[in-house]
Amino acid sequence: MDPRRIRRLLIGMLATLMLSTATAGRLRILVQTAPLAGFQFHEAQRLWPQLREGDPLTLRRNPANRHDQRAIAVIWHDQMLGYLPRAENDAVSTAMDEGIMAEARIAALCDDPDPWRRVRIEVFLVLPTTQ
């Protein structure tokens, strides 16, 4: 991984510590807010009326993706909504590959004709804490 990207990730993690929550022996650190990529190609468009801000999302690594070996699928109730954007998935995919748990939720919904503006996602890395 590019040292500049690692530095940006670390700076972002430190900057968001105030937005972190510690519960039950774990620390959730907000590391990314991003649009949902592929809204129009997966189930997001069909499921749009059911989606709510704050809904939890599952992130699933998809290294076999032929377009992006760093691909991270975004899942809602076992339905594929889309992906984290390719230009923004290096740090999170690396963390997931190293065994760090990642969580996500719907941060914002906007009924915009541009599919890149419809769903914004917050991504958290979950780190164990010592009590």
C-alpha positions as CSV (number, residue, x, y, z in Angstrom):
1,M,0.0,0.0,0.0
2,D,1.2,3.5,-0.8
3,P,2.7,5.2,2.3
4,R,0.7,8.3,1.5
5,R,-2.5,6.3,1.7
6,I,-1.4,4.8,5.0
7,R,-0.6,8.2,6.4
8,R,-4.0,9.6,5.3
9,L,-5.7,6.6,6.9
10,L,-3.9,7.1,10.2
11,I,-4.6,10.9,10.1
12,G,-8.2,10.2,9.4
13,M,-8.4,7.7,12.2
14,L,-6.9,10.1,14.7
15,A,-9.1,12.9,13.5
16,T,-12.3,10.8,14.0
17,L,-11.5,9.5,17.4
18,M,-13.9,12.0,18.8
19,L,-16.6,10.4,16.6
20,S,-15.7,6.9,17.9
21,T,-17.6,4.9,20.4
22,A,-16.3,2.3,22.8
23,T,-18.7,-0.4,24.0
24,A,-18.3,-3.9,25.2
25,G,-14.6,-4.1,24.8
26,R,-14.4,-2.6,21.3
27,L,-13.8,0.7,19.7
28,R,-15.6,1.8,16.5
29,I,-13.7,4.4,14.5
30,L,-15.3,6.2,11.7
31,V,-12.8,6.0,8.8
32,Q,-14.8,6.9,5.8
33,T,-18.0,8.5,4.4
34,A,-18.6,7.6,0.8
35,P,-21.3,7.3,-1.8
36,L,-22.6,3.9,-2.8
37,A,-21.2,2.8,-6.1
38,G,-23.3,0.8,-8.4
39,F,-26.7,1.9,-7.1
40,Q,-28.3,1.5,-10.5
41,F,-26.7,-1.9,-11.2
42,H,-27.7,-3.9,-8.1
43,E,-30.6,-4.1,-5.7
44,A,-30.5,-0.5,-4.2
45,Q,-32.9,0.9,-6.7
46,R,-35.5,-1.7,-6.1
47,L,-35.0,-1.5,-2.3
48,W,-34.9,2.3,-2.2
49,P,-38.4,2.7,-0.5
50,Q,-37.3,0.4,2.3
51,L,-33.9,1.9,3.1
52,R,-33.5,4.2,6.1
53,E,-30.8,6.4,7.5
54,G,-28.9,4.6,10.2
55,D,-29.7,1.1,8.8
56,P,-26.7,-1.2,9.5
57,L,-24.9,-2.6,6.4
58,T,-22.6,-5.5,6.0
59,L,-19.3,-5.1,4.1
60,R,-18.0,-8.1,2.3
61,R,-14.6,-8.3,0.6
62,N,-14.8,-9.5,-3.0
63,P,-11.2,-10.0,-4.1
64,A,-12.3,-12.2,-7.1
65,N,-14.2,-9.1,-8.6
66,R,-12.9,-8.9,-12.2
67,H,-13.1,-5.1,-12.1
68,D,-11.4,-4.4,-8.8
69,Q,-9.5,-6.9,-6.6
70,R,-10.0,-4.5,-3.6
71,A,-13.8,-4.6,-4.1
72,I,-16.0,-4.3,-1.0
73,A,-19.7,-5.2,-1.5
74,V,-22.3,-3.3,0.5
75,I,-25.1,-5.6,1.7
76,W,-28.4,-4.7,3.3
77,H,-30.6,-7.5,4.7
78,D,-28.7,-10.0,2.5
79,Q,-29.4,-7.9,-0.6
80,M,-26.5,-6.5,-2.6
81,L,-26.8,-2.7,-2.8
82,G,-23.6,-1.9,-4.5
83,Y,-19.9,-1.3,-3.6
84,L,-17.7,1.1,-1.8
85,P,-16.2,3.3,-4.6
86,R,-13.0,1.8,-6.1
87,A,-11.1,5.1,-5.6
88,E,-11.8,4.9,-1.9
89,N,-11.6,1.3,-0.9
90,D,-7.8,0.7,-0.5
91,A,-7.5,1.4,3.2
92,V,-10.7,-0.4,4.3
93,S,-10.0,-3.5,2.1
94,T,-6.4,-3.7,3.5
95,A,-7.7,-3.5,7.0
96,M,-10.3,-6.2,6.3
97,D,-7.7,-8.4,4.7
98,E,-5.6,-8.0,7.9
99,G,-8.5,-9.3,10.0
100,I,-9.8,-5.9,11.3
101,M,-13.6,-6.0,11.4
102,A,-15.4,-3.3,9.5
103,E,-19.0,-2.1,10.0
104,A,-21.1,0.3,8.0
105,R,-24.4,2.1,8.1
106,I,-26.5,4.3,5.8
107,A,-25.5,7.8,6.7
108,A,-27.8,9.7,4.3
109,L,-30.4,9.1,1.6
110,C,-31.2,11.7,-1.1
111,D,-33.8,11.3,-3.8
112,D,-31.5,12.6,-6.5
113,P,-31.5,11.6,-10.2
114,D,-27.7,11.1,-9.9
115,P,-27.2,7.5,-8.5
116,W,-23.9,8.6,-7.0
117,R,-25.8,11.0,-4.7
118,R,-28.6,8.7,-3.6
119,V,-26.9,6.8,-0.7
120,R,-24.0,7.8,1.5
121,I,-22.3,5.2,3.7
122,E,-20.3,5.6,6.9
123,V,-17.6,2.9,7.4
124,F,-16.2,2.1,10.8
125,L,-13.2,-0.1,11.7
126,V,-13.8,-2.0,14.9
127,L,-10.8,-2.5,17.2
128,P,-10.7,-4.5,20.4
129,T,-10.0,-2.6,23.5
130,T,-8.5,-3.7,26.8
131,Q,-10.7,-2.9,29.8
